[in-house]
Amino acid sequence: MSDWLAALAGTPEGARLAAGLALLSAVAHAAFGALQKGRHDPWLSRGAIDLWLAILSAPVAIFVVPWPDAVTWGFVAGALVVHFAYKWAMATAYEKAAYTVVYPVVRGAGPVVTVLAAFLVFGEAFTAAQWLGVALVSGAILALALRNLSEERIDPLALRAGLAWALLAGLLVAAYTTWDAAGIRSAPDPFTFLAWFFFVTALDFPVLAWRRLRRMEVRPPMAPLMLRGLVGALVAWVSFGGVMLATYLDKVGEAAVLRETSTVFAALIGWFILGETVGPRRLVLMSLIALGAVIVEFGG
């Protein structure tokens, strides 16, 4: 399968597959965010997800895929650092503010920075039409965050802190997207990078979650938390693995922007599952996000 993917990279067929993987990743990432923000403490939720990621990924990494070379080990080690920072920022943001406020800020801050990073690192260039699409996606996402923000009734200090952490997480999204793309492209086998990425980067938060759980006076029931973690781990494979394979097959910037349609799916999840209000203005902004993604995909 690795040879088949390598043969598709840089071809029109590979570009179409990359677009499909990026959109699939968007759906999965919206679900992933909702799982982490749901009724459980976000630190415990992420710890449970990562615990299952480590358990499920270890046999694949050790026994199935080829062993990493020195370059791949270096990229996996770097991914551990940048993804730990991202996960810390996300958990803190979710702790401070609502899902529908935090998530759009994170996703809106990332595309422009990622496209610029892809230009500097990979020499990718966007047309004027594609930049218009990027502006539509990021602008509509941030407008969606402002709309959600106007309805928040929590402590202003906590809200500002949540937004600051969300902005930092958005910048870290751009950092990890660029880093992971370089890692999967440099690896002799893309699935080796993916397997070891999921195993190694999942080793940190279970420790943090366990320490947090021990300090709690009232601990949550473990069975629902672990079930959420298992589902989240399976979704994470699709979410993060899908976008990384998309960056392997085609342009990093295009995959990153298409993935930000996750905000549309997040709003729908917030509406139908978490019981949060959407309304006509949000529907218009969601449509603009989708339109921007279409312009980025077909404006090249």
C-alpha positions in Angstrom: 0.0 0.0 0.0 2.9 2.3 0.7 4.1 1.9 -2.9 0.6 2.7 -4.2 0.5 5.9 -2.1 3.9 6.9 -3.2 2.9 6.5 -6.9 -0.2 8.6 -6.3 1.7 11.5 -4.6 1.7 14.6 -6.8 -0.7 13.3 -9.4 -4.3 14.5 -10.2 -5.6 11.2 -8.7 -3.5 11.8 -5.6 -4.9 15.3 -5.3 -8.5 14.0 -5.4 -7.7 11.4 -2.8 -6.0 14.0 -0.6 -9.1 16.3 -0.8 -11.3 13.4 0.3 -9.0 12.5 3.2 -8.9 16.1 4.3 -12.7 16.4 4.4 -13.0 13.1 6.2 -10.4 14.3 8.7 -12.5 17.5 9.1 -15.6 15.5 10.1 -13.6 13.3 12.4 -11.8 16.2 14.1 -15.1 18.0 14.9 -16.3 14.8 16.5 -12.9 14.5 18.3 -13.2 18.0 19.8 -16.7 17.3 21.0 -15.6 14.1 22.6 -12.8 15.9 24.5 -15.1 18.8 25.5 -18.1 16.7 26.5 -19.4 16.1 30.0 -16.0 14.8 31.3 -13.1 16.9 32.5 -11.1 17.7 29.2 -7.8 16.7 30.8 -9.3 13.3 31.8 -11.0 12.9 28.4 -7.7 13.5 26.5 -5.8 11.2 28.9 -8.3 8.4 28.2 -8.1 9.0 24.5 -4.3 8.9 24.5 -4.2 5.8 26.7 -6.2 3.9 24.1 -4.2 5.4 21.3 -1.0 4.1 22.9 -2.5 0.7 23.6 -4.0 0.3 20.0 -1.0 1.8 18.2 1.8 -0.1 20.0 1.3 -3.5 18.3 1.1 -1.8 14.9 4.2 0.2 15.5 6.3 -2.6 16.9 5.1 -5.6 14.9 3.5 -4.5 11.6 5.2 -1.5 10.0 9.0 -1.3 9.1 11.2 0.1 11.8 11.9 3.9 11.7 15.2 5.2 10.5 17.1 8.0 12.3 15.4 10.8 10.4 11.9 9.4 11.2 12.8 9.1 14.9 13.8 12.7 14.9 10.5 13.8 13.4 8.6 11.6 15.8 10.5 13.2 18.8 9.7 16.7 17.5 6.0 15.7 17.0 5.9 14.6 20.7 6.9 18.1 21.7 4.7 20.2 19.4 1.6 17.9 20.0 2.1 18.0 23.7 2.0 21.8 23.6 -1.1 21.7 21.4 -2.9 19.2 23.6 -2.1 21.3 26.7 -3.4 24.5 25.1 -6.6 22.8 23.9 -7.3 21.2 27.3 -6.8 24.5 29.0 -9.0 26.4 26.5 -11.8 23.8 26.9 -11.5 24.1 30.6 -12.0 27.9 30.5 -14.7 28.5 27.7 -17.4 26.8 25.7 -16.7 24.4 22.9 -18.4 26.6 20.3 -16.3 29.5 21.3 -12.9 27.8 21.6 -13.1 25.5 18.6 -13.7 28.2 15.9 -10.8 30.3 17.2 -8.4 27.4 17.1 -9.4 26.4 13.6 -9.6 30.0 12.3 -6.1 30.9 13.4 -4.5 28.0 11.7 -5.0 28.2 7.9 -3.3 31.4 7.1 -0.2 30.5 9.1 -0.1 27.0 7.7 -0.3 28.3 4.1 2.6 30.7 4.8 4.6 27.9 6.5 3.9 25.6 3.5 5.3 28.3 1.2 8.4 28.7 3.3 9.1 25.0 4.0 7.7 23.3 0.9 7.7 26.1 -1.7 4.0 25.9 -2.2 2.3 28.9 -3.8 -1.4 29.9 -3.8 -3.2 31.7 -6.5 -5.1 35.0 -5.8 -8.4 33.0 -6.0 -7.1 30.5 -3.4 -6.0 33.3 -1.1 -9.5 34.7 -1.4 -10.7 31.2 -0.3 -8.3 31.2 2.7 -9.6 34.6 3.7 -13.2 33.4 3.5 -12.5 30.3 5.5 -10.5 32.0 8.3 -12.7 35.2 8.3 -15.9 33.2 8.6 -14.5 30.9 11.2 -13.4 33.8 13.4 -16.7 35.6 12.8 -18.4 32.5 14.0 -16.3 32.6 17.1 -17.2 36.2 17.7 -20.9 35.4 17.3 -20.6 32.5 19.8 -18.6 34.8 22.1 -21.4 37.4 22.2 -23.7 34.8 23.8 -21.3 33.7 26.5 -22.2 34.5 30.1 -19.2 33.2 32.0 -16.6 35.1 34.0 -14.9 37.6 31.6 -11.5 36.8 32.9 -12.0 33.1 32.3 -13.3 33.8 28.8 -10.3 35.9 27.9 -8.0 33.2 29.2 -9.9 30.6 27.2 -9.6 32.7 24.0 -5.9 33.3 24.6 -5.2 29.6 24.9 -7.4 28.9 21.9 -5.4 31.3 19.8 -2.1 29.7 20.9 -3.6 26.3 20.1 -4.5 27.6 16.6 -0.9 28.6 16.0 0.3 25.2 17.2 -2.1 23.6 14.7 -0.1 25.3 12.0 3.1 24.2 13.6 2.2 20.6 13.9 0.6 20.4 10.4 3.8 21.6 8.8 6.0 19.5 11.0 4.0 16.3 10.5 3.9 16.9 6.8 7.6 17.1 6.7 7.9 14.0 8.8 5.6 11.8 6.8 7.2 12.9 3.5 10.7 12.2 4.8 9.9 8.7 6.2 10.8 5.7 3.9 7.3 4.4 4.7 4.5 6.8 5.6 2.7 4.2 7.7 5.8 3.8 9.9 5.7 7.5 10.7 1.9 7.3 11.4 2.1 4.2 13.7 5.0 5.6 15.7 3.5 9.0 15.8 0.3 7.8 17.3 2.1 5.6 19.8 4.8 8.0 21.0 2.7 11.2 21.1 0.1 9.4 23.2 2.4 8.6 26.1 2.2 12.0 27.9 -1.4 12.8 28.7 -2.4 9.5 30.4 0.3 10.4 33.1 -1.1 13.9 33.5 -4.7 12.6 33.6 -3.8 10.0 36.2 -2.2 12.7 38.5 -5.2 14.9 38.0 -7.6 12.0 38.8 -5.7 11.2 42.1 -6.1 14.8 43.3 -9.9 14.9 42.7 -12.1 14.6 45.8 -15.0 13.3 43.6 -13.8 11.0 40.8 -16.0 10.4 37.8 -17.2 6.9 36.9 -14.4 5.2 34.9 -16.4 3.0 32.5 -18.0 5.9 30.6 -14.7 7.8 30.6 -12.8 4.8 29.2 -15.5 4.2 26.6 -15.2 7.8 25.5 -11.4 7.4 25.3 -11.7 4.3 23.1 -14.1 6.0 20.6 -11.9 9.1 20.7 -8.8 7.0 19.8 -10.5 5.5 16.8 -11.7 8.9 15.7 -8.1 10.3 16.2 -6.7 7.8 13.8 -9.0 9.1 11.1 -8.7 12.8 12.1 -4.9 13.1 12.3 -4.0 10.2 10.1 -6.3 11.4 7.3 -4.8 14.9 7.2 -1.3 13.6 7.3 -1.9 11.3 4.4 -3.5 14.2 2.6 -0.3 16.3 3.1 1.8 13.3 1.8 -0.3 13.1 -1.4 -0.8 16.8 -2.2 -0.2 20.4 -1.1 0.0 20.9 2.7 -1.8 24.3 2.5 -4.8 22.9 0.6 -5.2 20.0 3.0 -5.0 22.3 6.0 -7.6 24.7 4.7 -10.0 21.9 3.7 -9.6 20.4 7.2 -10.9 23.7 8.7 -14.3 22.9 7.4 -14.4 20.9 10.6 -15.8 24.1 12.1 -19.0 23.5 10.1 -19.3 20.0 11.4 -18.4 21.2 14.9 -21.3 23.7 14.8 -23.7 20.9 13.7 -22.4 18.7 16.5 -22.9 21.5 19.0 -26.4 22.0 17.6 -27.7 18.5 17.3 -25.7 16.7 20.0 -24.6 19.2 22.6 -27.9 21.2 22.5 -26.2 24.5 21.6 -28.0 27.2 19.5 -27.0 27.7 15.8 -29.4 30.2 14.1 -29.5 31.9 10.7 -26.3 33.9 11.2 -24.2 30.9 12.0 -25.7 29.0 9.0 -24.6 31.9 6.7 -21.1 31.8 8.2 -20.9 28.0 7.9 -21.9 28.4 4.2 -19.1 30.9 3.7 -16.6 28.5 5.3 -17.7 25.8 2.9 -17.5 28.2 -0.1 -14.0 29.3 0.9 -12.9 25.7 1.0 -14.3 25.0 -2.5 -12.5 28.1 -3.9 -9.2 26.9 -2.3 -9.6 23.4 -3.8 -10.6 24.5 -7.3 -8.9 27.9 -7.6 -5.4 26.6 -8.2 
